[in-house]
Amino acid sequence: MLTDYHLHLRPDDLGSTTERYFTQDNAERYREAASERGIEELGVAEHVYRFTAALDVWQHDLWRRHAVDDLDAYTGFVREETDLRLGIEADFIPGREDRMASLLESRDWDYVVGSIHFLGDEAIDYDKYDVWTRASSPDKVWRTYFEWLGEAARTRMFDILAHPDLVKVWGAERPRPDGDLRRFYELAMDGIAESGIAIEVSTAGLRKPVGELYPATAFLEMCLEAGNPVALSSDAHTVDQVGFGYDRALEALDRLGVTELAVFDRRERRLEPIGAA
């Protein structure tokens, strides 16, 4: 079995309306693309900040501009009009854990993808709110990111930890700490190990300036040694990105001896053998 759980039925821009993209025809295009690439388990995980309910959690400027859709209409569409697994990509916002937990617990997800895009009001991967132009050092950014990643896992709000070293997304376009990066990965490991959360191996980094899988091999090795399972995803925002770069991901998993993937149903997790693409 192959999975692709971190999918978005639309791009991130404001023009990608639910009327245009949350349709049976669009969902079927994703399903057909997945089938062509040998992917059996397919799930959608739209960004939580696209929904008005998210404003009860956080009032960041980007969220206020993008939060225009109804969350229950989204869950109803996926459950009633598609055969996709129902997920959500929810941000870890320190200090807002109770509010996010309330939002998540009130819906019937198959899984919740947890991610960190912001450190305070500044963004890791969105240049309009670029954390890198204001940070005192790359070491501070990386340290904060991985400390928060461990805390995100420890909350147990999430089933999958998305693109776990997203902080590297810009590659050479942003500064990176010198030396062995495992000193940063270790900051997250207690929370990751304690929670047992599934670690996303994401091919999205291959489409970004960094040109690498998420997470780095050394970080993934640490997670595997701690006993955490793997969830495989592409973070597609368009049909052509479904299963993108899976040959690279499967080669990496094979080298590390990973033979099973995490599969979810109503937030119950099981492991299934990896199938051929």
Summary of the structure (lengths in Angstrom):
residues: 277
radius of gyration: 17.5
end to end distance: 8.6
largest distance: 50.6
contacts: 935
relative contact order: 0.16
helix: 43%
strand: 20%
